[in-house]
Amino acid sequence: IFGKMAETMNIVEEIRNRVILGEYNVKNVHTSDYPGNYPGYDDTWDMQKFQKNFRIDIVHLDESTMEFDMVGIDAAIANAFRRILLAEVPTMAIEKVFIYNNTSIVQDEVLAHRLGLVPIKADPRLFEYRTSAEEEGSEIDTIQLQLKIKCSRNPRATKDSADPRELYLNHMVYSRDIKWVPIGNQADVFADSVIAPVHDDILIAQLRPGQELDVIMHCVKGIGQDHAKFSPVATASYRLLPDITLLEPVEGERAERLKRCFSRGVIDIQDVVAKVVDSRLDTCSREFLRHDDLKNAVKLARFRDHFIFTVESTGILPPDVLVTEAIKVLMVKCQRFLSELDSTDLE
């Protein structure tokens, strides 16, 4: 009886805590640990229990990318962070393009679209949202940029040269040619940080002698929900931590084949026997299921509440700042929801 009870408990724990990757399906996908679903389990939400189990571990952080583990949280909350990073953390981007002269072969609307997608290095926290599209921009809600460039022949080029880089001057228009024109007191406020495109080598257009561009641009504050150019991340994604269990000893040639079925560094062979070294590196391709003599030797699952986040910034803000800002946005949403509930109760 005790053996059967222990087996049942193990099955329940697996259903509650693991997503099982089978040959033809994925089991235990949905969260099931809600109150009253499992006899003998108290699944009522408790703040102390949550604080004890929840943690964030930063695995990698540099100026453009961040990888961190978010453990002890439901998929809905993790997905909320991901969606907020993509669409609701504000940035500054080019919104209005005033083209005074464009004699290049790039059409005005195409040029405006290309300019809008150039990420601008400016801290959006120092600016306000523009109240009306009709109003003239001010120093608190608008950044003005200028692109003024003309292509001409290089008088020093050799007669037999066919290389455009030698024949012409300013024939390639890059993002480095976009210059910041301070409005009001912006020159003093941003004296320590010059506002400019994040990358200076983004190709905007190609010119030939006599062709020129004279453009004024206005940057405003916005969110990715309105347009992708405002999204502060190149990508923000998460995956569940893999859990690989060997159900039987795998030795010799089988061990070599098993090692090749997984990503590099996941399986190692120690004393002719395959061992799981680092399941985190696995992509869960399920390649081992193609081998009849290996498919029953491995159990592949994922931890339901262990999320591995990868955030890659466009360079406007560091990735750790973006995650902090996403948390603030979620907190504001929660506060708004609670205040709406209170106002409804009063009515």
JOTA-V580513 format. One record per pair of residues at least 12 apart in sequence whose C-alpha atoms are under 8 Angstrom apart, sorted by the first residue. I is the first residue (numbers start at 0). GAP is how many residues later the second one is. Records with the same first field share a line. If there is no record, write none. Layout:
I=GAP + GAP
This chain:
14=13 + 17
15=12 + 15 + 16 + 17 + 288
16=286 + 287 + 288
17=283 + 284 + 285 + 286
18=282 + 283 + 284 + 285
19=280 + 281 + 282
20=279 + 280 + 281
21=278
22=263 + 266
30=43
49=22
52=18 + 19
53=16 + 17 + 18 + 19
54=14 + 15 + 16 + 17
55=12 + 13 + 14 + 15
56=12 + 13
60=258 + 259
62=252 + 255 + 256
63=248 + 249 + 250 + 251 + 254 + 255
64=245 + 246 + 247 + 248 + 253 + 254
65=243 + 244 + 245 + 246 + 253 + 254
66=241 + 242 + 243 + 244
67=240 + 241 + 242
68=237 + 238 + 239 + 240
69=236 + 237 + 238 + 239
70=234 + 235 + 236
71=233 + 234
72=232 + 233
73=231
74=229 + 230
77=229
79=250
80=245 + 246 + 249
81=154 + 155 + 156
83=242 + 245 + 246
84=146 + 147 + 148 + 151 + 237 + 238 + 241
85=138 + 145 + 146 + 147 + 149 + 150
86=136 + 137 + 138 + 141 + 143 + 144
87=135 + 136 + 137 + 143 + 238 + 241
88=134 + 135 + 142 + 143 + 233 + 236 + 237 + 240
89=34 + 131 + 132 + 133 + 134 + 140 + 141 + 142
90=31 + 32 + 33 + 130 + 131 + 132 + 139 + 140 + 141 + 225
91=28 + 30 + 31 + 32 + 127 + 128 + 129 + 130 + 138
92=23 + 24 + 25 + 26 + 27 + 126 + 127 + 128 + 129 + 136 + 137
93=21 + 22 + 23 + 24 + 26 + 123 + 124 + 125 + 126
94=21 + 122 + 123 + 124 + 125
95=121 + 122 + 123
96=15 + 118 + 119 + 120 + 121
97=117 + 118 + 119
98=114 + 115 + 116 + 117
99=113 + 114 + 115 + 116
100=111 + 112 + 113 + 114
101=109 + 110 + 111 + 112 + 113
102=108 + 109 + 110
103=101 + 102 + 103 + 104 + 107 + 108 + 109
104=102
105=99
110=93 + 94
113=90
114=89
115=113
116=112
117=57 + 79 + 80 + 84 + 111
118=78 + 79 + 80 + 110 + 195 + 196 + 197
119=75 + 76 + 77 + 78 + 196
120=74 + 75 + 76 + 77 + 194 + 195 + 196
121=73 + 74 + 194
122=193 + 194
123=97
125=14
126=13 + 14 + 15 + 94
127=12 + 13 + 93
128=12 + 91 + 92 + 93
129=12 + 90 + 91
136=81
137=45 + 46
138=44 + 45 + 46 + 47
140=79 + 80
141=76 + 77 + 78 + 79
142=37 + 38 + 39 + 40 + 75 + 76 + 77
143=36 + 37 + 38 + 39 + 72 + 73 + 74 + 75
144=33 + 34 + 35 + 36 + 71 + 72 + 73 + 74
145=32 + 33 + 34 + 35 + 68 + 69 + 70 + 71
146=30 + 31 + 32 + 66 + 67 + 68 + 69
147=29 + 30 + 64 + 65 + 66 + 67
148=21 + 24 + 28 + 63 + 64 + 65
149=20 + 21 + 57 + 59 + 60 + 61 + 62 + 63
150=17 + 18 + 19 + 20 + 56 + 57 + 58 + 59 + 60 + 61
151=16 + 17 + 18 + 19 + 56 + 57 + 58
152=14 + 15 + 16 + 56
153=12 + 13 + 14 + 15
167=40 + 41
169=37
170=35 + 36 + 37 + 38
171=31 + 32 + 33 + 34 + 35
172=30 + 31 + 32 + 33 + 34
173=26 + 27 + 28 + 29 + 30 + 31
174=22 + 24 + 25 + 26 + 27 + 28 + 29
175=20 + 21 + 23 + 24 + 25 + 26
177=18 + 19
178=17
179=14 + 15 + 16
197=116 + 117 + 118
231=81 + 82 + 83 + 84 + 85 + 90
232=78 + 79 + 80 + 81
233=77 + 78 + 79 + 80
234=75 + 76 + 77 + 78
235=73 + 74 + 75 + 76
236=72 + 73 + 74
237=69 + 70 + 71 + 72
238=68 + 69 + 70
239=62 + 63 + 64 + 65 + 66 + 67 + 68
240=38 + 39 + 61 + 62 + 65 + 66 + 67
241=37 + 38 + 40 + 42 + 58 + 59 + 60 + 61
242=36 + 37 + 57 + 58 + 59 + 60
243=32 + 35 + 54 + 55 + 56 + 57
244=31 + 53 + 54 + 55
245=29 + 30 + 51 + 52 + 53
246=49 + 50 + 51 + 52
247=49 + 50
248=24 + 25 + 48
249=23 + 24 + 47
250=21 + 22 + 23
251=20 + 21
253=40
254=14 + 17 + 18 + 19
255=13 + 18
257=16 + 30 + 36
258=15
260=25 + 26 + 27
261=20 + 21 + 22 + 23 + 24 + 25 + 26
262=18 + 19 + 20
263=17 + 18
264=12 + 13 + 16
265=12 + 13 + 14 + 15 + 16
266=12
283=16
285=14
